[in-house]
Amino acid sequence: QLDAFGEALLLFSAAAGHDHLDVDGWRAAEAAIAAIEQRWREPDTDAGIWEIEPDAWTHSRLICAAGLRQLAQHGPGGEQAARWVSLADAIISDTAAHALHPSGRWQRSPGDPRVDAALLLPAIRGAVPASDPRSIATLRAIEQELTQDGYCYRYRPDERPLGESEGAFLLCGFVLALAYAQQGDHVTSARWFERNRAACGPPGLCSEEFDVTQRQLRGNLPQAFVHALVLECAVDQYAE
């Protein structure tokens, strides 16, 4: 999962921004950067955020670029930071050359033209600006193709209607809330947050998926990834 290295860099950069990244932490960050440098061009070896068949997943590459950019902002600066930014630029440029849909949005991989809700995260995490036309086009495509009844699906596995092959992914609903907040549409952001927050079970726990038709929790329960986004969205909503 190549994206894990990018996510790790985002955590390291957050720690560095609060002056809490010690020597061992910087060594770990450098190891993650070395892994990205070595592996980001490797074809069909990445299981990606959804842990599925190996491919050159766009989300993974762009999240690595986001981590590199953020760490460069909070790092020691100088030539080292410039090298990290240069690597991020190279990853984004190559990804745009091979995984940009004709409509102007990001697509899942060079060989998979479908849209994926995970492709909202690169803009949220700082790989590209929220105002970038690619970010806006991706948000619009996800809203049009992957949402229904106030819930969001991660991608379309096949030609069946949304909800028949798998449930809505609550993680994706909260990511949409963050994306709309980043665009300055706080009303829509709050709507997505409250709608998906209401899908938690009686103990207040969220599952991985939600069957919208039967109003049932599906998949892993509890799902830590979802709860992390609930907390992030709650802080974001309060800040507004």
C-alpha positions in Angstrom: 0.0 0.0 0.0 2.1 2.9 -1.3 -0.3 5.4 0.1 0.7 4.4 3.7 4.1 6.1 3.2 2.4 9.3 2.2 0.0 9.1 5.2 3.0 8.5 7.4 4.7 11.6 6.1 1.5 13.6 6.8 1.6 12.5 10.4 5.3 13.2 10.7 4.8 16.7 9.2 2.0 17.4 11.7 4.2 16.4 14.5 7.1 18.5 13.2 4.7 21.5 12.9 4.1 21.2 16.6 7.8 20.6 17.3 7.2 17.1 18.4 9.2 15.1 15.9 12.3 13.8 17.5 15.5 12.3 15.9 13.9 8.9 15.6 10.9 10.4 14.0 13.0 12.2 11.3 14.8 8.9 10.6 11.5 7.2 10.1 10.4 10.0 7.8 13.5 9.7 5.7 12.9 6.0 5.4 9.4 6.6 4.1 10.7 9.1 1.6 13.3 6.6 0.4 10.6 4.0 0.0 8.5 6.5 -2.1 11.5 7.4 -4.3 12.2 3.7 -4.9 8.6 2.5 -5.5 6.3 5.2 -6.9 7.1 4.3 -10.5 6.7 0.6 -10.0 3.8 -0.6 -12.1 1.0 -2.8 -10.8 2.5 -3.4 -7.3 0.3 -1.2 -5.1 -2.9 -2.5 -3.4 -3.9 1.0 -2.6 -6.2 2.5 0.1 -8.9 -0.1 -0.6 -6.5 -3.1 -0.4 -7.5 -4.5 -3.8 -5.8 -5.8 -6.9 -2.4 -4.3 -7.6 -2.3 -1.3 -9.9 -0.6 2.1 -10.2 -3.3 3.8 -8.1 -3.6 7.5 -8.6 -4.7 8.1 -5.0 -1.6 6.5 -3.6 0.8 8.5 -5.7 -0.9 11.8 -5.0 -1.0 11.1 -1.3 2.7 10.5 -1.3 3.1 13.9 -3.0 0.9 15.5 -0.4 3.1 14.0 2.4 6.3 15.2 0.7 4.9 18.7 0.3 3.7 19.0 3.9 7.0 17.6 5.3 8.9 20.1 3.2 7.0 22.9 4.9 7.8 21.8 8.4 11.2 20.3 7.8 14.7 21.7 8.1 14.4 23.6 4.7 17.3 24.1 2.3 18.3 21.5 -0.3 16.6 18.7 1.5 13.2 20.4 1.4 13.8 21.4 -2.2 14.5 17.7 -3.1 11.2 16.6 -1.4 9.2 19.3 -3.3 10.9 18.3 -6.5 9.9 14.6 -6.0 6.4 15.6 -5.2 6.3 17.7 -8.4 7.6 14.8 -10.5 5.0 12.4 -9.0 2.1 14.9 -9.7 3.3 15.7 -13.2 3.7 12.0 -14.2 0.3 11.1 -12.6 -1.4 14.0 -14.5 0.2 12.8 -17.7 -1.1 9.3 -17.3 -4.2 9.3 -15.0 -6.1 12.4 -15.8 -9.5 11.7 -17.3 -10.5 13.5 -20.6 -13.2 15.3 -18.5 -10.4 16.9 -16.4 -10.8 14.9 -13.3 -8.5 12.3 -11.7 -9.2 8.7 -12.6 -8.4 5.7 -10.5 -5.3 4.6 -12.4 -3.8 5.0 -15.9 -5.8 2.0 -17.1 -8.9 2.5 -15.0 -11.0 5.6 -16.1 -13.5 5.3 -13.3 -13.8 7.9 -10.5 -13.1 7.0 -6.9 -14.1 8.8 -3.8 -10.6 8.4 -2.4 -9.4 10.9 -5.1 -10.9 13.7 -3.0 -8.1 13.2 -0.4 -5.1 14.5 -2.3 -6.6 18.0 -2.5 -7.6 17.8 1.2 -4.1 16.8 2.2 -2.3 19.3 0.1 -1.0 17.5 -3.0 -2.8 20.0 -5.2 -4.8 23.1 -4.3 -8.6 22.8 -3.7 -9.0 25.5 -6.4 -7.2 23.4 -9.0 -9.6 22.5 -11.8 -8.7 18.8 -11.4 -9.8 19.0 -7.8 -13.1 20.7 -8.6 -13.8 18.4 -11.5 -13.1 15.3 -9.3 -15.5 16.6 -6.6 -18.3 17.2 -9.1 -17.8 13.8 -10.7 -18.0 12.0 -7.4 -21.1 13.9 -6.4 -22.7 13.0 -9.7 -21.6 9.4 -10.0 -21.0 8.0 -6.5 -23.6 9.6 -4.2 -27.2 8.7 -3.5 -29.6 9.6 -0.7 -27.0 11.6 1.1 -24.4 8.8 1.2 -21.3 8.2 -0.9 -19.9 5.0 -2.4 -16.2 4.4 -2.9 -16.4 3.5 -6.6 -18.6 1.5 -9.0 -17.3 -2.1 -8.9 -19.5 -3.0 -11.9 -22.5 -1.9 -14.0 -25.1 -2.6 -11.2 -26.8 0.4 -9.5 -25.2 1.9 -6.5 -25.9 -0.1 -3.4 -26.4 -3.5 -5.0 -22.8 -4.7 -4.9 -21.7 -3.1 -1.6 -22.9 -0.5 0.9 -22.2 3.2 1.0 -18.7 3.8 2.6 -19.2 6.1 5.6 -15.5 7.2 5.3 -16.3 8.6 1.8 -19.2 10.6 3.2 -17.0 12.3 5.7 -14.3 12.9 3.1 -17.0 14.7 1.1 -17.8 16.9 4.1 -14.1 17.9 4.3 -13.9 18.5 0.6 -16.9 20.9 0.6 -15.6 22.7 3.6 -12.3 23.2 1.8 -14.3 24.7 -1.1 -16.0 27.1 1.2 -19.4 25.5 1.0 -20.0 25.0 4.7 -23.7 24.3 4.4 -23.2 21.3 2.1 -20.3 20.2 4.3 -22.5 20.2 7.4 -25.2 18.3 5.6 -22.8 15.5 4.6 -21.4 15.4 8.1 -24.7 15.1 9.9 -26.2 12.7 7.4 -23.3 10.2 7.7 -22.9 10.7 11.5 -26.5 9.6 11.8 -25.6 6.2 10.4 -23.7 5.1 13.5 -25.1 2.2 15.6 -26.7 2.4 19.0 -23.4 2.3 20.9 -22.2 5.3 18.8 -19.9 3.2 16.7 -19.5 3.5 12.9 -19.1 0.5 10.6 -17.2 0.4 7.4 -20.3 0.4 5.2 -24.0 1.3 5.5 -26.8 -0.4 3.7 -28.9 2.6 2.8 -32.0 0.6 1.7 -32.2 -1.6 4.8 -30.7 0.9 7.2 -28.1 -1.6 8.4 -24.4 -1.5 9.3 -22.2 -3.5 7.1 -18.5 -4.5 6.9 -16.0 -4.0 9.7 -17.4 -2.8 13.0 -16.1 -0.6 14.5 -14.0 0.9 11.7 -11.2 3.1 13.0 -10.6 4.8 9.7 -14.2 6.1 9.8 -14.0 7.3 13.4 -10.8 9.2 12.6 -12.7 11.1 9.9 -15.6 11.7 12.2 -13.3 13.4 14.7 -11.5 15.4 11.9 -14.9 16.5 10.5 -16.2 17.4 13.9 -13.2 19.6 14.6 -13.6 21.2 11.1 -17.3 21.8 11.7 -16.6 23.4 15.0 -13.9 25.7 13.5 -16.4 27.0 11.0 
